[in-house]
Amino acid sequence: MRILISNLLIALSYLGYSQLSISLLAEPTLNITTLGTEPKAFVDSFNNIKSADYTLAVGFELRKQIDRYQSIAIIPGFYQTNVLTTLRDLQFLDIVHPELPEIRDLAFAASKVAEVRYRQQYIGSQFLYNKKLQIKGLNSKVALEIGGGLGTYFLVNQDAKVTTEGFSIQESSKHIIKEDIGVTSKPFLLQAIAAADVNVEILPLTSVVAGIKLAAPFMLTTSSLPSMTIWTPALRFGIRREI
């Protein structure tokens, strides 16, 4: 990680002498999954997809001012997407996931429910151009910015987390499946990004950041059927320090 940050700092330095800042960012993210158009047989196992699920992305921003109103930023970090399916009214001998045995739990429960969360975990970077808006009468300690760019991510792990309610499988209510999870994610993810932030100076050279980010994928998330696309609007919070 130190080598990566050092290389990014060197790369930014080639833009010439100007103000540099670093930030720690957190992005609570909404994951919205849409399915492609496949024969019904491929989609049946995913017809219980919930409308949305939530993840948290974290990153370390390196920002270089081009001039008073323009800047560029590189944000390396960790990024995760989820596809969540919920199975309800399960019965004895039903199958929750092909990699798990059938339900053998005879415990009485009003309802047997299982959640299967397919998780894709990435490392990568956002590359953004930012523009400070000139708003007359705005407090000098407050700045509004809009920006846009690209996000590039490489898949480092995928798994399926099964959580059961009202019953257990092999005496456990939680299982992590790492081999044949049921979907195959593409090894590379490319996104178009638009963002809007509010920066508030709280101390000399230090400010807090809050905003929103919209990310539109250029490609499908999966390379297997059913094809899936995950849309990830997010909030953004952080603290920034000029150096």
C-alpha positions as CSV (number, residue, x, y, z in Angstrom):
1,M,0.0,0.0,0.0
2,R,2.9,2.4,0.8
3,I,4.4,1.8,-2.6
4,L,1.0,2.4,-4.3
5,I,0.6,5.7,-2.5
6,S,4.1,6.8,-3.2
7,N,3.7,6.1,-6.9
8,L,0.4,8.0,-7.0
9,L,2.1,11.0,-5.3
10,I,4.9,11.0,-7.8
11,A,2.4,10.8,-10.7
12,L,0.5,13.8,-9.4
13,S,3.7,15.8,-8.9
14,Y,4.2,15.8,-12.7
15,L,1.3,18.2,-13.0
16,G,3.5,20.9,-11.6
17,Y,3.6,22.7,-8.3
18,S,0.2,23.3,-6.8
19,Q,-1.8,22.5,-3.7
20,L,-2.0,18.8,-2.7
21,S,-4.5,17.3,-0.3
22,I,-5.2,13.8,1.1
23,S,-8.6,12.4,2.3
24,L,-10.1,9.4,4.0
25,L,-13.4,8.6,2.4
26,A,-16.3,6.3,3.2
27,E,-19.2,5.6,0.8
28,P,-22.3,3.9,2.1
29,T,-23.6,2.4,-1.2
30,L,-27.0,1.2,-2.4
31,N,-26.8,-1.9,-4.7
32,I,-29.6,-2.2,-7.2
33,T,-29.5,-5.3,-9.3
34,T,-31.2,-5.7,-12.7
35,L,-31.4,-8.9,-14.7
36,G,-30.9,-9.4,-18.4
37,T,-33.3,-11.0,-20.7
38,E,-32.7,-14.8,-20.6
39,P,-34.8,-17.9,-21.0
40,K,-37.0,-18.3,-18.0
41,A,-35.1,-21.4,-16.7
42,F,-32.0,-19.3,-16.1
43,V,-33.8,-16.6,-14.2
44,D,-36.0,-18.8,-12.0
45,S,-33.4,-19.2,-9.2
46,F,-33.0,-15.4,-9.0
47,N,-36.7,-14.4,-9.1
48,N,-36.5,-13.6,-5.4
49,I,-33.9,-10.8,-5.7
50,K,-34.6,-8.0,-3.3
51,S,-34.9,-4.5,-4.9
52,A,-31.7,-3.3,-3.1
53,D,-28.9,-4.1,-0.7
54,Y,-26.3,-2.1,1.0
55,T,-22.5,-2.1,1.1
56,L,-19.7,0.2,2.3
57,A,-16.7,1.3,0.1
58,V,-13.6,3.0,1.6
59,G,-10.9,4.9,-0.2
60,F,-7.8,7.1,0.2
61,E,-8.0,10.2,-1.9
62,L,-5.0,12.1,-3.4
63,R,-6.1,15.4,-4.8
64,K,-4.1,17.9,-6.9
65,Q,-5.3,21.5,-7.5
66,I,-4.9,22.6,-11.1
67,D,-6.0,26.1,-10.2
68,R,-8.3,27.8,-7.7
69,Y,-11.4,26.1,-9.1
70,Q,-10.2,22.9,-10.7
71,S,-8.7,19.7,-9.4
72,I,-8.1,16.1,-10.2
73,A,-8.2,13.2,-7.8
74,I,-7.1,9.6,-7.6
75,I,-9.0,7.4,-5.0
76,P,-7.6,3.9,-4.6
77,G,-9.7,1.7,-2.3
78,F,-11.9,-1.2,-1.6
79,Y,-15.3,-1.7,-3.3
80,Q,-18.0,-4.4,-2.8
81,T,-21.3,-5.1,-4.6
82,N,-24.0,-7.4,-3.4
83,V,-26.9,-9.4,-5.0
84,L,-29.4,-10.4,-2.3
85,T,-32.1,-13.0,-2.8
86,T,-34.7,-13.9,-0.1
87,L,-36.4,-17.3,0.0
88,R,-39.6,-17.5,2.1
89,D,-42.0,-20.2,3.2
90,L,-39.4,-22.9,2.9
91,Q,-40.3,-26.5,3.8
92,F,-38.6,-29.7,4.9
93,L,-36.3,-31.1,2.2
94,D,-36.2,-27.8,0.2
95,I,-32.9,-26.7,-1.2
96,V,-31.6,-23.2,-0.2
97,H,-28.4,-23.4,-2.3
98,P,-27.0,-26.2,-4.5
99,E,-23.8,-26.3,-2.5
100,L,-25.8,-27.0,0.8
101,P,-27.8,-30.1,1.8
102,E,-31.6,-30.0,1.8
103,I,-33.4,-28.7,4.9
104,R,-33.5,-31.4,7.6
105,D,-34.4,-29.2,10.5
106,L,-37.8,-30.2,12.0
107,A,-37.9,-27.4,14.5
108,F,-41.3,-25.7,14.5
109,A,-41.3,-22.1,13.2
110,A,-44.0,-19.8,11.9
111,S,-41.9,-19.1,8.8
112,K,-38.6,-20.5,7.5
113,V,-36.7,-17.8,5.6
114,A,-33.2,-17.8,4.0
115,E,-31.2,-15.0,2.6
116,V,-28.5,-15.7,0.0
117,R,-26.2,-12.7,-0.5
118,Y,-23.8,-13.0,-3.5
119,R,-20.8,-10.7,-2.8
120,Q,-18.3,-9.3,-5.3
121,Q,-15.2,-7.7,-3.7
122,Y,-12.9,-5.4,-5.7
123,I,-9.8,-3.2,-5.3
124,G,-9.3,-0.4,-7.7
125,S,-9.3,3.4,-8.2
126,Q,-11.6,6.3,-9.1
127,F,-10.1,8.9,-11.4
128,L,-12.0,12.2,-11.1
129,Y,-12.0,15.7,-12.4
130,N,-13.6,18.2,-10.0
131,K,-14.9,21.8,-10.5
132,K,-15.6,24.2,-7.7
133,L,-18.8,26.2,-8.2
134,Q,-18.7,29.9,-7.9
135,I,-21.7,30.9,-5.8
136,K,-22.1,34.5,-4.8
137,G,-22.5,35.1,-1.1
138,L,-21.4,31.6,0.0
139,N,-19.5,31.4,3.2
140,S,-15.8,31.4,2.5
141,K,-15.3,28.2,4.6
142,V,-17.9,26.3,2.4
143,A,-17.2,25.0,-1.1
144,L,-19.6,23.2,-3.5
145,E,-18.0,20.9,-6.1
146,I,-19.2,18.7,-9.0
147,G,-17.1,16.1,-10.7
148,G,-16.9,13.2,-13.0
149,G,-14.6,10.5,-14.2
150,L,-14.0,6.8,-14.3
151,G,-13.9,3.9,-11.7
152,T,-11.7,0.9,-12.5
153,Y,-11.8,-2.2,-10.3
154,F,-10.4,-5.7,-10.3
155,L,-12.2,-8.6,-8.7
156,V,-10.3,-10.1,-5.8
157,N,-13.0,-12.3,-4.2
158,Q,-16.5,-13.6,-4.7
159,D,-18.6,-15.7,-2.4
160,A,-22.2,-16.4,-1.2
161,K,-23.3,-15.8,2.4
162,V,-26.4,-17.9,3.4
163,T,-28.3,-16.8,6.5
164,T,-31.3,-18.8,7.7
165,E,-34.1,-17.7,10.1
166,G,-36.4,-20.2,11.8
167,F,-34.2,-23.2,11.0
168,S,-30.6,-24.3,10.6
169,I,-28.6,-26.3,8.1
170,Q,-26.0,-28.7,9.5
171,E,-26.7,-27.1,12.9
172,S,-25.7,-23.6,11.7
173,S,-27.7,-20.6,10.6
174,K,-24.8,-19.0,8.6
175,H,-22.7,-20.5,5.8
176,I,-20.1,-19.0,3.5
177,I,-19.8,-20.6,0.1
178,K,-16.6,-19.9,-1.8
179,E,-16.5,-22.4,-4.6
180,D,-19.5,-22.8,-6.9
181,I,-21.5,-19.8,-5.6
182,G,-24.1,-19.8,-8.5
183,V,-22.9,-16.8,-10.4
184,T,-19.6,-15.9,-12.1
185,S,-18.5,-12.3,-11.9
186,K,-16.4,-10.6,-14.5
187,P,-12.8,-10.0,-13.4
188,F,-12.9,-6.3,-14.3
189,L,-15.4,-3.6,-13.6
190,L,-15.5,-0.2,-15.3
191,Q,-17.8,2.6,-14.3
192,A,-18.7,6.2,-15.3
193,I,-18.9,8.4,-12.2
194,A,-20.6,11.7,-11.4
195,A,-20.3,13.3,-8.0
196,A,-21.3,16.4,-6.0
197,D,-19.7,17.3,-2.7
198,V,-19.9,20.0,0.0
199,N,-16.6,20.8,1.7
200,V,-16.7,22.6,5.0
201,E,-13.5,23.9,6.6
202,I,-13.4,23.0,10.3
203,L,-9.8,23.8,11.1
204,P,-7.0,25.5,9.1
205,L,-6.1,23.2,6.2
206,T,-8.7,20.6,7.3
207,S,-12.2,20.2,6.1
208,V,-15.0,17.6,6.2
209,V,-16.6,16.3,3.0
210,A,-20.2,15.1,2.4
211,G,-21.9,14.4,-0.9
212,I,-23.4,12.0,-3.4
213,K,-22.0,9.7,-6.1
214,L,-23.7,8.1,-9.1
215,A,-21.9,5.2,-10.8
216,A,-23.1,3.7,-14.1
217,P,-21.4,0.5,-15.2
218,F,-20.1,0.1,-18.7
219,M,-20.5,-3.7,-18.6
220,L,-22.4,-6.5,-17.0
221,T,-21.3,-7.6,-13.6
222,T,-21.6,-11.3,-14.4
223,S,-20.1,-13.4,-17.2
224,S,-22.6,-16.2,-16.7
225,L,-26.3,-16.6,-16.9
226,P,-28.4,-14.9,-15.7
227,S,-26.7,-11.7,-16.8
228,M,-26.8,-9.0,-14.0
229,T,-26.0,-5.3,-13.8
230,I,-25.5,-3.7,-10.5
231,W,-26.1,0.0,-10.1
232,T,-24.5,1.7,-7.1
233,P,-25.6,5.2,-6.1
234,A,-23.8,6.2,-2.9
235,L,-23.3,8.8,-0.3
236,R,-19.8,10.1,0.4
237,F,-18.3,11.2,3.7
238,G,-14.7,12.0,4.5
239,I,-12.1,14.3,6.1
240,R,-9.6,16.2,3.9
241,R,-6.2,17.6,4.8
242,E,-4.1,20.0,2.7
243,I,-0.4,19.2,2.7
